[in-house]
Amino acid sequence: MKEFYNLIPGNKKEFLVMKNTTHAKIPIESWNQVVAWLDKTF
Amino acid sequence: MKKIAKTALFTIIFLAVFVLMAGLILAFLPTKSKTNHVGISPEKAAILRQNFAGPHHQFTTSDGEPLFLRRWNPDSIEPAKKDIAVLIFHGITAYSGAYDMAGKPLAAGGYTTFGLDYRGHGLSGGNRGDNPGKERWIADLVESVRYVKRLGFPKVIILGHSLGVASAICAADAIPNELSGLVLLSGAYEGRKGLSKPLPFFEKARIFASSIFRPSYPAAEYYREGMTVTKDSLFNFRYTLRFLTMLNVKELRLPKTLNIPVLVGVAIKMNYSR
């Protein structure tokens, strides 16, 4: 995943670690982190 | 000399007929499901789509296929967020309904959120677990972005999960100037090593033969050891070979000139439960 992150162009990229998350089930805490990023970015 | 040529010709014809017959038998050979999952037909998807009561949209692609867009609305929209839509591209086997887990908190955060059911998935039309090819796949994604924009959301942020990350990259590559941001979660870019066992030769031959003699038949079952399979019939675990091979996810790249905000999320304690 780090390799993938490094390949992303531009200087507006951020990395998020979603804890206690399975591949298919992402807890609300992680979605709230996404919302916080959206609020901060847009 | 004439006798040798005749024998050679008969041998070639015999071998060709043998290969043809073996291929046909392999292609139509019934197989035991590992998932025991029962999906739905395109006809059933059409009925469910017409009867779907929740917020949603449906648009027709440029080649005439109806695609379903689930919608999650905020209770109230702040002026700063009224132009923004989040468009979810789902993972393999899934459909937008599985993304209530995302749609609800995103809408609660004030973002109008949409979830596309890919062609052949969920409540969208099309042969189940299939897509004619990469160009059509990308066209479907691009058309979904443009449809959402036409609904009154000039700023579209794609949120891709698993296979949806590959979808988001495809869309960003096709229409880099039409997107406002990307959220890429648990990408299918790199799977865990040793997670999938290689298929036995016979199984590979069966899937290959099916792809030759009936390419639109979903002969390959998506299954990984230890995977918990949902009983939700709108999920899809059977795929055509042309669907599974149309993208080489490791070769996908975002365009070098792209300079929009990108959030990359990675799950820890990851497993592949469904």
Interface residues (C-beta under 8 A of the other chain):
Chain A: M1 E3 F4 Y5 L7 I8 P9 G10 N11 K12 K13 E14 F15 L16 V17 M18 K19 N20 T21 T22 H23 A24 K25 I26 I28 S30 W31 N32 Q33 V34 V35 W37 L38 D39 T41 F42
Chain B: A80 K81 I84 V86 G91 A94 A98 M101 A102 P105 L106 A108 G109 Y111 K155 I157 L159 H161 S162 S180 G181 V183 L185 S186 G187 Y189 E190 R253 L254 P255 K256 T257 L258 N259 I260 P261 V262 L263 V264 G265 V266 A267 I268 K269 M270 N271 Y272 S273 R274
